[in-house]
Amino acid sequence: EADIYQTPRYLVIGTGKKITLECSQTMGHDKMYWYQQDPGMELHLIHYSYGVNSTEKGDLSSESTVSRIRTEHFPLTLESARPSHTSQYLCASRDSSGANVLTFGAGSRLTVL
Amino acid sequence: AQSVTQLDSQVPVFEEAPVELRCNYSSSVSVYLFWYVQYPNQGLQLLLKYLSGSTLVKGINGFEAEFNKSQTSFHLRKPSVHISDTAEYFCAVSRINNDMSFGAGTRLTVKP
């Protein structure tokens, strides 16, 4: 049973719309991440957070923004979606121990027409 | 910084055949090593991890991997694959308390 939840799983929207992808985890993990993954491609880190009110940009530049107001919640927002934003977005979390094991959500597949 | 190279982008095999998915990493310090599996339209699921101790690590679904420090490798193996093993496999590396770096993935296709 998943301890990290992403909604929506699938979203098809028109260009210019604002969208928010939700990510919640019940494990009390401090560290949370957003990855972008194009079909059959590697994962690219776009945002991460090491705790409440802490957010950083990842290795891949993204027009999306994130917030971390509560430990368990790490939503990603696109103010004006474009076809180039079409991708799968994966949320993950881990605790602050040294083991570094990431737990992933099932992903949100976004299609912008 | 650490990096990961998965040497094969696609590996086709027949059912019940053995398989090896290759992974090499580069890092100047000790690392943790991981293999994740991704089934279609799903997130990533941890297959196995090497943190310390025995260099042969056993994971779920009959997979195992061997850490070879001298060759900086962490190859994934299974002696007999099933159709249900068809998926994308990602090798990953991280340093203690640092973030994870992923390889580009290997698509394993098991044919009947």
Interface residues (C-beta under 8 A of the other chain):
Chain A: Q6 Y33 G40 M41 E42 L43 L45 Y48 L90 A92 S96 G98 A99 N100 V101 L102 T103 F104 G105 A106 G107 R109
Chain B: Y32 F34 Y36 N41 Q42 G43 L44 Q45 L46 K49 L51 E88 F90 A92 S94 I96 N97 N98 D99 M100 F102 G103 A104 G105 R107
